[in-house]
Amino acid sequence: MRFGLYALGLFHVFLHSRGAPLRHQTMKEFNRILVTAALPYANGPVHIGHLAGCYIPADIYVRYQRARKKDILFIGGSDEHGVPITIRAMKEGITPQQVVDKYHALIKKSFEQMFISFDIYSRTSNPVHHETAAGFFRKLYDDHVFEEKETEQYYDETAKTFLADRYITGTCPVCSNPNAFGDQCERCGSSLSPDQLIHPRSTLSDAVPVKRKTRHWYFPLQHYEIFLKEWILNGHTEWKNNVYGQCKSWLDNGLQPRAMTRDSNWGIPVPLPHAEGKVLYVWFDAPIGYISATRELTPKWADYWQQPDTKLVHFIGKDNIVFHCIIFPAMLKAHGHYVLPDNVPANEFLNIEGEKVSTSRNWAVWVHEYLEDFPGCEDVLRYVLCANAPETKDNDFTWKDFQDRNNSELVSIFGNFVNRTFVLMHKLSKGKVPVWHEKIRDEADTELIRQIEHTKITVENLLETYKFRDALYTIMDLARKGNKYLQDKEPWKKAGKETTAAADQEKIDNCLYLCLQLTANLSILINPFLPATSRKMLYMMKVVERMLDWEHAGKIDLLKTGYSLRAPELLFRKIEDEEIKKQMEKLHQNSVKPNTVVETAPPPPEKKPEIRFEDFDKMELRTGMILAAEKVAKTDKLLKLVVDLGFEKRTIVSGIALHFNAEDIIGRQVVVVANLAPRKMKGIESNGMILMAEDANGRLIFVAPDEKIRAGSEVR
């Protein structure tokens, strides 16, 4: 079964390469690379969704570039300001500083144990950060960039403080959840503002908040709209579809001024004489943390931030796209002295067992707990989270898939090949690298050599374009080819005789030699993904880490004839059913079920008037296939679809954009009402209707045949 998955993965690699050549072509030469990973809030531990979203992809990219001997820095740190910190402090009955001290240490340790190889992991409570962020704000203020405005905001008269959005709860206008926050409903996922909440209340005192006037400094994003459109929409068409699409949507809808200060006593004080009780907005402060951490790391920090031959790459989750692609670049542009990001390869979200991660409900797999439960299995988690990475759409982590990928892929494919190679090398070649006999090289040998060389080039291209999941598929497929080569050659059979003929011995030598060279290549290729595994392989081969330099990949003379190697050690262990059962029990037992929502059976659907068969027979229902899909400009709900009905292609406008990404539904079978009268929607003539089913939670599901069927087939 897993072999089929790898074949599918490789097909995906070539199908979605957009015609790119195998050898990576750099559009611009950079002398240094600066990589940042999103600063996690220091209000709780990190979970596997964080790792999959940005930290493992960033680490893979950095390790690869280091292997290429690039001048690269990897910057990280904890975000220690903002409302989530103060909310956690209230819940735990401690000060905000105690909260950030506690969780910064836990997060930093988790990253270290998962081999996330930051050059520095700093924190925004450091004095150098306060100085840097305040200086940045002051320069924009002195340059008259900000707009000073007085607005009305919610105020808690009991607690005597203005309320940030997260300090306000009320009833969600979308799903009627009585405990929705002022910025988002965690039940239905709707983005909200405090003004939209029904019966808003303060989380500090449970009092009904009132509106009061307050003064803040706004960054005029609208003044940078033309620059951002040119820079992103024309200058960065190579960005991932989810990133480019979200930026385009924001820019198409027009940018508005955004407040860069808040009323609070926790954060970086606004560096102005008339701003008592006000701090920098956490999303102004936090990205500057990348700059301050670099300052803390090296006196040459300005080379990485202010020289045009620096390649700046931000690794983030999709919830941070707007801040890293629109707000922060506009801030950097306004300042005038900084480079702009070359790429922002954001991932989507990772769900757990079919449900969205919820830290408030404890529906998560916490990294520090995983490390306790699966000691020595750090690379297994890295592997699963990369193989199942939400690179183009939300993906799902399940413990069953975790077990299957470990047992069927890491153990049975990668680990099996390396172990068999070393066992046979000791059994048939006395533990020493055999001689290579070029004169008897056969077609299978030549093909394996070609695959080794080809894989290096393919992986290179994929890593340079941030396709980490496909790169991992490609490496694992090379290990699978090694297994097949070894199985086809069967060197143990040729050595089974009392005296092995010279010709057979040469064939045994060639087989073992190539398998050992393939093992050496696998250690180089897998190192960015599974660094601990790579080092185990180095130990067995008795070679130094210098062999992991990328320049050695693709070569078949890495282990010299006569060199003695150590005895084999298993790279991975099998994960048992009982371990998975315990994790499932732990997940469900520890999670907090929402106790504020009364689940009731849905009311019976309202009956529509009875129709006769003749009425139904008037409808022409046909199967179709979606050939193309794109968001309709200046709308939230509409997708413009091109649907193949077999006998013709139709344009259909469908209100499903809130439920599906355009790129995810291309190739989907659908059922179409084909004889519906045309209707214009946003200036586009729609010729038909896609049939959908809606569940009790408002989720839409395509109505489609169970099996593949020719487009245009009539539905009776």
MARVO-698724 format. One record per residue (C-alpha): residue in three letters; x, y, z. Coordinates in steps of 0.02 Angstrom, whole numbers, m for minus. Example, Ala and Ser with C-alpha at 12.3 -4.5 7.8 and 13.67 -1.06 7.14 Angstrom:
BEGIN
["ala" [615 m225 390]],
["ser" [684 m53 357]],
# end
This chain:
BEGIN
["met" [0 0 0]],
["arg" [137 123 47]],
["phe" [231 91 m116]],
["gly" [79 160 m205]],
["leu" [84 315 m96]],
["tyr" [265 348 m143]],
["ala" [227 328 m326]],
["leu" [84 451 m305]],
["gly" [200 570 m214]],
["leu" [326 566 m356]],
["phe" [188 593 m482]],
["his" [137 745 m381]],
["val" [317 809 m388]],
["phe" [324 811 m576]],
["leu" [141 856 m606]],
["his" [154 1015 m502]],
["ser" [327 1071 m549]],
["arg" [249 1205 m664]],
["gly" [369 1154 m800]],
["ala" [522 1197 m695]],
["pro" [684 1111 m748]],
["leu" [757 983 m632]],
["arg" [908 1090 m596]],
["his" [861 1241 m491]],
["gln" [879 1408 m577]],
["thr" [910 1556 m462]],
["met" [830 1716 m524]],
["lys" [944 1823 m416]],
["glu" [1111 1787 m335]],
["phe" [1118 1814 m147]],
["asn" [1275 1821 m41]],
["arg" [1187 1780 121]],
["ile" [1022 1707 180]],
["leu" [921 1761 332]],
["val" [785 1640 388]],
["thr" [657 1680 521]],
["ala" [526 1568 601]],
["ala" [370 1640 681]],
["leu" [390 1692 862]],
["pro" [273 1581 966]],
["tyr" [176 1661 1107]],
["ala" [257 1619 1273]],
["asn" [88 1582 1352]],
["gly" [93 1393 1336]],
["pro" [192 1247 1265]],
["val" [215 1214 1078]],
["his" [112 1079 994]],
["ile" [141 977 836]],
["gly" [38 1099 733]],
["his" [170 1231 768]],
["leu" [308 1112 712]],
["ala" [219 1064 551]],
["gly" [167 1243 514]],
["cys" [337 1325 509]],
["tyr" [477 1260 622]],
["ile" [515 1093 538]],
["pro" [505 1167 360]],
["ala" [619 1310 414]],
["asp" [744 1191 493]],
["ile" [746 1079 339]],
["tyr" [782 1229 228]],
["val" [918 1296 344]],
["arg" [1006 1128 362]],
["tyr" [1004 1107 174]],
["gln" [1079 1279 144]],
["arg" [1212 1250 278]],
["ala" [1259 1088 189]],
["arg" [1282 1195 33]],
["lys" [1404 1305 132]],
["lys" [1292 1457 118]],
["asp" [1310 1607 234]],
["ile" [1146 1584 327]],
["leu" [1070 1634 494]],
["phe" [917 1553 574]],
["ile" [825 1672 691]],
["gly" [692 1627 819]],
["gly" [626 1681 986]],
["ser" [475 1694 1101]],
["asp" [341 1829 1081]],
["glu" [317 1886 1260]],
["his" [196 2032 1244]],
["gly" [13 2047 1201]],
["val" [m154 1991 1269]],
["pro" [m125 1800 1269]],
["ile" [13 1825 1397]],
["thr" [m94 1927 1516]],
["ile" [m241 1807 1499]],
["arg" [m129 1661 1546]],
["ala" [m61 1760 1694]],
["met" [m237 1790 1758]],
["lys" [m283 1606 1739]],
["glu" [m129 1548 1833]],
["gly" [m132 1685 1964]],
["ile" [45 1743 1925]],
["thr" [125 1895 1842]],
["pro" [149 1909 1653]],
["gln" [337 1904 1679]],
["gln" [322 1739 1773]],
["val" [217 1671 1630]],
["val" [344 1713 1495]],
["asp" [491 1653 1599]],
["lys" [405 1485 1624]],
["tyr" [349 1454 1446]],
["his" [499 1529 1357]],
["ala" [609 1400 1443]],
["leu" [489 1257 1401]],
["ile" [471 1309 1218]],
["lys" [659 1333 1196]],
["lys" [694 1161 1269]],
["ser" [562 1078 1157]],
["phe" [640 1156 1001]],
["glu" [814 1099 1054]],
["gln" [754 921 1085]],
["met" [670 917 915]],
["phe" [835 973 835]],
["ile" [766 1141 774]],
["ser" [937 1219 744]],
["phe" [914 1405 778]],
["asp" [1072 1510 777]],
["ile" [985 1608 914]],
["tyr" [822 1584 1006]],
["ser" [790 1750 1092]],
["arg" [642 1834 1176]],
["thr" [553 2000 1156]],
["ser" [572 2044 1340]],
["asn" [760 2068 1315]],
["pro" [822 2248 1332]],
["val" [898 2245 1158]],
["his" [726 2209 1087]],
["his" [641 2348 1186]],
["glu" [775 2467 1123]],
["thr" [760 2409 941]],
["ala" [569 2411 934]],
["ala" [555 2580 1021]],
["gly" [688 2652 905]],
["phe" [596 2586 752]],
["phe" [433 2666 810]],
["arg" [518 2830 851]],
["lys" [596 2843 678]],
["leu" [427 2819 593]],
["tyr" [352 2946 713]],
["asp" [489 3073 679]],
["asp" [465 3044 491]],
["his" [279 3087 514]],
["val" [224 2916 454]],
["phe" [90 2885 587]],
["glu" [m85 2956 593]],
["glu" [m143 3003 769]],
["lys" [m329 2963 795]],
["glu" [m458 2966 934]],
["thr" [m582 2822 927]],
["glu" [m708 2736 1040]],
["gln" [m661 2568 1114]],
["tyr" [m733 2453 1246]],
["tyr" [m688 2498 1425]],
["asp" [m714 2396 1585]],
["glu" [m771 2518 1719]],
["thr" [m747 2389 1856]],
["ala" [m569 2341 1808]],
["lys" [m538 2521 1751]],
["thr" [m451 2473 1589]],
["phe" [m480 2472 1402]],
["leu" [m512 2297 1337]],
["ala" [m417 2210 1199]],
["asp" [m524 2103 1084]],
["arg" [m478 1942 1178]],
["tyr" [m538 2019 1342]],
["ile" [m715 2029 1274]],
["thr" [m834 1881 1258]],
["gly" [m1012 1869 1198]],
["thr" [m1130 1772 1088]],
["cys" [m1068 1734 914]],
["pro" [m1183 1810 781]],
["val" [m1145 1663 665]],
["cys" [m1166 1505 771]],
["ser" [m1239 1574 935]],
["asn" [m1092 1511 1038]],
["pro" [m1112 1610 1201]],
["asn" [m924 1611 1235]],
["ala" [m854 1684 1074]],
["phe" [m706 1802 1089]],
["gly" [m700 1979 1022]],
["asp" [m582 1928 882]],
["gln" [m640 1750 840]],
["cys" [m767 1617 881]],
["glu" [m674 1457 923]],
["arg" [m830 1353 892]],
["cys" [m866 1401 711]],
["gly" [m700 1485 668]],
["ser" [m778 1650 613]],
["ser" [m669 1806 623]],
["leu" [m759 1937 726]],
["ser" [m743 2111 799]],
["pro" [m806 2158 973]],
["asp" [m945 2262 897]],
["gln" [m1018 2106 815]],
["leu" [m1038 2010 979]],
["ile" [m1212 1995 1053]],
["his" [m1217 2038 1239]],
["pro" [m1029 2075 1256]],
["arg" [m949 2056 1428]],
["ser" [m776 2086 1501]],
["thr" [m673 1931 1541]],
["leu" [m586 2030 1678]],
["ser" [m738 2070 1786]],
["asp" [m889 1998 1692]],
["ala" [m954 2177 1682]],
["val" [m1041 2244 1529]],
["pro" [m910 2354 1443]],
["val" [m946 2531 1387]],
["lys" [m874 2634 1245]],
["arg" [m744 2766 1288]],
["lys" [m633 2876 1184]],
["thr" [m447 2838 1173]],
["arg" [m302 2903 1066]],
["his" [m185 2791 965]],
["trp" [m56 2799 825]],
["tyr" [m108 2717 661]],
["phe" [4 2654 523]],
["pro" [m71 2714 355]],
["leu" [m67 2551 258]],
["gln" [m171 2630 120]],
["his" [m20 2738 71]],
["tyr" [80 2580 32]],
["glu" [m54 2492 m71]],
["ile" [21 2534 m241]],
["phe" [195 2481 m184]],
["leu" [129 2317 m111]],
["lys" [29 2275 m267]],
["glu" [180 2300 m378]],
["trp" [299 2211 m258]],
["ile" [188 2059 m223]],
["leu" [64 2039 m367]],
["asn" [190 2079 m504]],
["gly" [356 2046 m419]],
["his" [320 1884 m326]],
["thr" [208 1777 m434]],
["glu" [315 1627 m381]],
["trp" [248 1633 m202]],
["lys" [140 1489 m144]],
["asn" [m41 1499 m201]],
["asn" [m110 1516 m24]],
["val" [8 1660 15]],
["tyr" [m14 1751 m151]],
["gly" [m203 1725 m147]],
["gln" [m225 1793 30]],
["cys" [m117 1945 m10]],
["lys" [m214 1977 m171]],
["ser" [m379 1966 m78]],
["trp" [m322 2096 50]],
["leu" [m253 2212 m83]],
["asp" [m406 2195 m195]],
["asn" [m518 2244 m49]],
["gly" [m413 2398 m10]],
["leu" [m301 2430 140]],
["gln" [m351 2531 292]],
["pro" [m250 2618 429]],
["arg" [m204 2501 572]],
["ala" [m174 2551 754]],
["met" [6 2517 808]],
["thr" [m21 2554 993]],
["arg" [m132 2483 1130]],
["asp" [m194 2532 1303]],
["ser" [m103 2412 1419]],
["asn" [24 2398 1558]],
["trp" [111 2247 1480]],
["gly" [223 2276 1330]],
["ile" [347 2400 1261]],
["pro" [298 2577 1316]],
["val" [263 2696 1172]],
["pro" [421 2805 1167]],
["leu" [330 2972 1170]],
["pro" [311 3094 1315]],
["his" [121 3103 1302]],
["ala" [86 2916 1289]],
["glu" [72 2855 1468]],
["gly" [m20 2688 1486]],
["lys" [6 2643 1304]],
["val" [117 2507 1230]],
["leu" [167 2454 1056]],
["tyr" [42 2339 969]],
["val" [110 2163 981]],
["trp" [108 2143 791]],
["phe" [214 2299 773]],
["asp" [331 2239 909]],
["ala" [346 2052 869]],
["pro" [418 2051 691]],
["ile" [547 2179 746]],
["gly" [600 2038 862]],
["tyr" [684 1957 711]],
["ile" [792 2112 693]],
["ser" [832 2128 878]],
["ala" [878 1943 892]],
["thr" [998 1962 746]],
["arg" [1074 2114 833]],
["glu" [1094 2009 989]],
["leu" [1177 1869 890]],
["thr" [1306 1962 787]],
["pro" [1384 2135 770]],
["lys" [1365 2110 581]],
["trp" [1175 2107 597]],
["ala" [1154 2252 476]],
["asp" [1234 2151 336]],
["tyr" [1090 2028 350]],
["trp" [952 2157 366]],
["gln" [1010 2304 263]],
["gln" [1116 2239 119]],
["pro" [1020 2209 m45]],
["asp" [1112 2046 m79]],
["thr" [1027 1964 73]],
["lys" [889 1837 42]],
["leu" [759 1856 181]],
["val" [638 1709 204]],
["his" [497 1706 333]],
["phe" [427 1535 383]],
["ile" [254 1554 461]],
["gly" [81 1478 473]],
["lys" [m62 1542 367]],
["asp" [m135 1646 509]],
["asn" [18 1758 501]],
["ile" [22 1789 313]],
["val" [m51 1964 316]],
["phe" [69 2023 452]],
["his" [225 1956 364]],
["cys" [178 1996 184]],
["ile" [85 2161 200]],
["ile" [104 2247 369]],
["phe" [286 2209 411]],
["pro" [351 2242 233]],
["ala" [257 2407 233]],
["met" [340 2451 400]],
["leu" [511 2405 329]],
["lys" [475 2507 172]],
["ala" [424 2656 278]],
["his" [584 2643 380]],
["gly" [685 2638 220]],
["his" [842 2546 276]],
["tyr" [789 2362 271]],
["val" [777 2222 144]],
["leu" [607 2149 105]],
["pro" [566 1962 112]],
["asp" [610 1863 m42]],
["asn" [484 1728 4]],
["val" [357 1686 138]],
["pro" [321 1499 116]],
["ala" [175 1488 238]],
["asn" [91 1322 276]],
["glu" [m92 1290 313]],
["phe" [m155 1213 476]],
["leu" [m130 1037 544]],
["asn" [m285 962 624]],
["ile" [m282 823 754]],
["glu" [m388 668 726]],
["gly" [m507 764 613]],
["glu" [m532 912 731]],
["lys" [m451 1084 734]],
["val" [m315 1106 863]],
["ser" [m386 1197 1015]],
["thr" [m267 1245 1154]],
["ser" [m411 1305 1262]],
["arg" [m491 1131 1250]],
["asn" [m322 1044 1263]],
["trp" [m356 961 1096]],
["ala" [m174 953 1044]],
["val" [m19 843 1044]],
["trp" [106 939 1149]],
["val" [287 923 1095]],
["his" [361 909 1270]],
["glu" [239 768 1311]],
["tyr" [278 676 1149]],
["leu" [463 683 1191]],
["glu" [427 603 1359]],
["asp" [315 467 1285]],
["phe" [426 425 1135]],
["pro" [607 450 1190]],
["gly" [730 435 1046]],
["cys" [590 455 917]],
["glu" [616 639 877]],
["asp" [653 600 694]],
["val" [495 496 680]],
["leu" [389 647 723]],
["arg" [492 757 607]],
["tyr" [464 630 468]],
["val" [276 612 493]],
["leu" [247 800 506]],
["cys" [345 831 346]],
["ala" [269 684 250]],
["asn" [96 746 300]],
["ala" [137 932 298]],
["pro" [m7 1053 264]],
["glu" [89 1139 124]],
["thr" [m59 1177 10]],
["lys" [m211 1141 118]],
["asp" [m257 1095 296]],
["asn" [m202 918 336]],
["asp" [m241 793 473]],
["phe" [m127 709 599]],
["thr" [m190 542 665]],
["trp" [m100 424 781]],
["lys" [m141 279 665]],
["asp" [m56 367 519]],
["phe" [92 407 633]],
["gln" [110 221 672]],
["asp" [87 167 490]],
["arg" [214 290 424]],
["asn" [342 236 554]],
["asn" [315 49 532]],
["ser" [281 41 345]],
["glu" [398 178 284]],
["leu" [538 218 406]],
["val" [558 40 471]],
["ser" [509 m62 318]],
["ile" [582 45 179]],
["phe" [721 162 237]],
["gly" [781 69 392]],
["asn" [762 m100 308]],
["phe" [873 m53 162]],
["val" [1012 18 271]],
["asn" [1007 m130 391]],
["arg" [1007 m262 254]],
["thr" [1152 m176 168]],
["phe" [1259 m175 326]],
["val" [1212 m353 376]],
["leu" [1259 m418 203]],
["met" [1417 m313 199]],
["his" [1477 m398 359]],
["lys" [1418 m569 306]],
["leu" [1481 m569 126]],
["ser" [1623 m442 127]],
["lys" [1700 m460 302]],
["gly" [1640 m288 352]],
["lys" [1744 m196 223]],
["val" [1694 m95 71]],
["pro" [1716 m212 m78]],
["val" [1799 m177 m245]],
["trp" [1699 m100 m388]],
["his" [1718 m197 m550]],
["glu" [1675 m76 m688]],
["lys" [1697 m206 m826]],
["ile" [1546 m309 m768]],
["arg" [1432 m162 m731]],
["asp" [1258 m210 m793]],
["glu" [1099 m117 m838]],
["ala" [1028 m125 m660]],
["asp" [1190 m51 m591]],
["thr" [1187 90 m718]],
["glu" [1004 129 m680]],
["leu" [1035 138 m492]],
["ile" [1183 254 m519]],
["arg" [1073 363 m630]],
["gln" [939 367 m495]],
["ile" [1065 422 m363]],
["glu" [1126 565 m472]],
["his" [950 612 m527]],
["thr" [880 611 m349]],
["lys" [1009 737 m290]],
["ile" [960 859 m428]],
["thr" [773 834 m400]],
["val" [784 856 m211]],
["glu" [890 1012 m236]],
["asn" [759 1088 m350]],
["leu" [618 1046 m231]],
["leu" [705 1115 m76]],
["glu" [750 1276 m165]],
["thr" [565 1299 m206]],
["tyr" [504 1253 m30]],
["lys" [422 1088 m81]],
["phe" [484 991 70]],
["arg" [353 855 67]],
["asp" [391 811 m114]],
["ala" [578 813 m78]],
["leu" [551 687 62]],
["tyr" [446 577 m53]],
["thr" [588 580 m178]],
["ile" [719 527 m50]],
["met" [609 387 17]],
["asp" [578 327 m160]],
["leu" [766 312 m185]],
["ala" [774 200 m30]],
["arg" [632 97 m103]],
["lys" [730 79 m266]],
["gly" [879 21 m164]],
["asn" [772 m114 m84]],
["lys" [712 m173 m254]],
["tyr" [889 m172 m325]],
["leu" [952 m277 m180]],
["gln" [805 m396 m191]],
["asp" [827 m418 m379]],
["lys" [1015 m449 m363]],
["glu" [1000 m575 m219]],
["pro" [1187 m576 m178]],
["trp" [1159 m699 m35]],
["lys" [1110 m834 m161]],
["lys" [1270 m814 m261]],
["ala" [1369 m829 m100]],
["gly" [1276 m981 m40]],
["lys" [1394 m1105 m121]],
["glu" [1542 m1183 m31]],
["thr" [1659 m1097 m152]],
["thr" [1598 m943 m242]],
["ala" [1655 m922 m422]],
["ala" [1760 m769 m459]],
["ala" [1628 m700 m578]],
["asp" [1493 m719 m446]],
["gln" [1603 m637 m315]],
["glu" [1627 m487 m429]],
["lys" [1437 m472 m446]],
["ile" [1420 m482 m257]],
["asp" [1553 m347 m238]],
["asn" [1467 m230 m360]],
["cys" [1297 m254 m277]],
["leu" [1363 m220 m102]],
["tyr" [1472 m76 m161]],
["leu" [1326 14 m242]],
["cys" [1211 m18 m93]],
["leu" [1342 57 23]],
["gln" [1364 209 m90]],
["leu" [1175 229 m95]],
["thr" [1171 221 95]],
["ala" [1303 358 104]],
["asn" [1198 464 m15]],
["leu" [1042 434 87]],
["ser" [1132 498 242]],
["ile" [1169 662 152]],
["leu" [997 682 74]],
["ile" [899 639 232]],
["asn" [1005 747 348]],
["pro" [899 907 331]],
["phe" [744 805 374]],
["leu" [806 675 500]],
["pro" [970 741 574]],
["ala" [983 612 715]],
["thr" [957 469 591]],
["ser" [1088 540 476]],
["arg" [1214 543 618]],
["lys" [1177 363 664]],
["met" [1217 317 485]],
["leu" [1380 416 493]],
["tyr" [1427 320 650]],
["met" [1398 152 565]],
["met" [1498 208 413]],
["lys" [1638 276 526]],
["val" [1645 442 434]],
["val" [1647 622 495]],
["glu" [1509 750 475]],
["arg" [1601 833 332]],
["met" [1531 696 221]],
["leu" [1359 776 243]],
["asp" [1414 925 137]],
["trp" [1292 937 m8]],
["glu" [1431 933 m137]],
["his" [1455 748 m98]],
["ala" [1276 700 m141]],
["gly" [1253 608 m306]],
["lys" [1427 529 m303]],
["ile" [1462 342 m296]],
["asp" [1639 342 m225]],
["leu" [1603 410 m51]],
["leu" [1657 251 40]],
["lys" [1826 191 m21]],
["thr" [1869 9 m58]],
["gly" [1943 m82 92]],
["tyr" [1872 39 220]],
["ser" [1801 m56 369]],
["leu" [1629 m11 437]],
["arg" [1544 m37 603]],
["ala" [1413 m169 638]],
["pro" [1232 m123 595]],
["glu" [1116 m39 718]],
["leu" [929 m22 689]],
["leu" [885 156 639]],
["phe" [703 145 692]],
["arg" [597 36 804]],
["lys" [423 m28 773]],
["ile" [284 66 862]],
["glu" [159 m52 942]],
["asp" [m31 m42 944]],
["glu" [m33 m22 1134]],
["glu" [70 139 1121]],
["ile" [m53 212 998]],
["lys" [m201 160 1104]],
["lys" [m126 253 1254]],
["gln" [m102 411 1151]],
["met" [m283 407 1091]],
["glu" [m345 382 1268]],
["lys" [m235 523 1329]],
["leu" [m296 642 1194]],
["his" [m479 610 1232]],
["gln" [m462 602 1422]],
["asn" [m363 763 1435]],
["ser" [m465 866 1314]],
["val" [m595 983 1385]],
["lys" [m762 965 1298]],
["pro" [m857 1128 1275]],
["asn" [m983 1134 1417]],
["thr" [m1069 1291 1362]],
["val" [m1146 1221 1205]],
["val" [m1299 1111 1222]],
["glu" [m1298 987 1082]],
["thr" [m1474 954 1023]],
["ala" [m1540 854 879]],
["pro" [m1563 963 726]],
["pro" [m1743 1014 695]],
["pro" [m1832 918 557]],
["pro" [m1809 1004 389]],
["glu" [m1949 1114 330]],
["lys" [m2050 1015 205]],
["lys" [m2067 1089 32]],
["pro" [m2224 1068 m74]],
["glu" [m2246 897 m150]],
["ile" [m2197 882 m333]],
["arg" [m2246 760 m468]],
["phe" [m2125 654 m569]],
["glu" [m2155 768 m718]],
["asp" [m2085 913 m615]],
["phe" [m1927 815 m571]],
["asp" [m1910 755 m750]],
["lys" [m1890 935 m808]],
["met" [m1719 943 m725]],
["glu" [m1567 889 m826]],
["leu" [m1437 825 m702]],
["arg" [m1268 778 m773]],
["thr" [m1098 731 m704]],
["gly" [m955 850 m734]],
["met" [m775 881 m688]],
["ile" [m703 1046 m625]],
["leu" [m563 1097 m744]],
["ala" [m522 1268 m670]],
["ala" [m572 1371 m520]],
["glu" [m534 1548 m462]],
["lys" [m599 1671 m334]],
["val" [m717 1803 m401]],
["ala" [m637 1973 m369]],
["lys" [m708 2080 m228]],
["thr" [m814 1937 m157]],
["asp" [m790 1821 m10]],
["lys" [m906 1679 m59]],
["leu" [m898 1659 m248]],
["leu" [m789 1544 m353]],
["lys" [m789 1549 m543]],
["leu" [m781 1369 m606]],
["val" [m750 1294 m778]],
["val" [m841 1127 m782]],
["asp" [m822 992 m916]],
["leu" [m993 916 m955]],
["gly" [m923 799 m1088]],
["phe" [m1013 880 m1233]],
["glu" [m960 1058 m1184]],
["lys" [m871 1161 m1053]],
["arg" [m975 1277 m943]],
["thr" [m936 1428 m834]],
["ile" [m1028 1411 m668]],
["val" [m1019 1534 m523]],
["ser" [m1040 1446 m356]],
["gly" [m1050 1518 m179]],
["ile" [m929 1394 m100]],
["ala" [m771 1498 m77]],
["leu" [m786 1499 112]],
["his" [m784 1308 113]],
["phe" [m656 1263 m20]],
["asn" [m491 1330 m88]],
["ala" [m498 1352 m276]],
["glu" [m341 1249 m310]],
["asp" [m404 1103 m203]],
["ile" [m561 1065 m305]],
["ile" [m485 1056 m479]],
["gly" [m515 881 m547]],
["arg" [m664 852 m432]],
["gln" [m816 757 m499]],
["val" [m979 851 m474]],
["val" [m1164 842 m518]],
["val" [m1231 992 m614]],
["val" [m1407 1055 m648]],
["ala" [m1370 1077 m832]],
["asn" [m1531 1157 m894]],
["leu" [m1543 1298 m767]],
["ala" [m1575 1466 m847]],
["pro" [m1416 1574 m859]],
["arg" [m1392 1704 m722]],
["lys" [m1267 1847 m708]],
["met" [m1170 1858 m545]],
["lys" [m1041 1997 m522]],
["gly" [m1041 2022 m710]],
["ile" [m1006 1837 m747]],
["glu" [m1139 1732 m834]],
["ser" [m1165 1571 m738]],
["asn" [m1233 1424 m838]],
["gly" [m1284 1290 m715]],
["met" [m1280 1245 m531]],
["ile" [m1166 1128 m433]],
["leu" [m1262 1014 m315]],
["met" [m1200 1016 m134]],
["ala" [m1256 935 29]],
["glu" [m1250 1033 193]],
["asp" [m1228 950 363]],
["ala" [m1293 1010 531]],
["asn" [m1137 1116 558]],
["gly" [m1156 1207 393]],
["arg" [m1015 1109 309]],
["leu" [m1037 1085 122]],
["ile" [m1002 918 35]],
["phe" [m1001 890 m153]],
["val" [m1138 776 m220]],
["ala" [m1044 660 m337]],
["pro" [m1041 479 m400]],
["asp" [m949 351 m293]],
["glu" [m850 293 m444]],
["lys" [m761 380 m587]],
["ile" [m884 408 m728]],
["arg" [m878 495 m896]],
["ala" [m915 682 m887]],
["gly" [m1088 719 m955]],
["ser" [m1167 558 m893]],
["glu" [m1350 586 m850]],
["val" [m1405 572 m669]],
["arg" [m1575 486 m658]],
# end
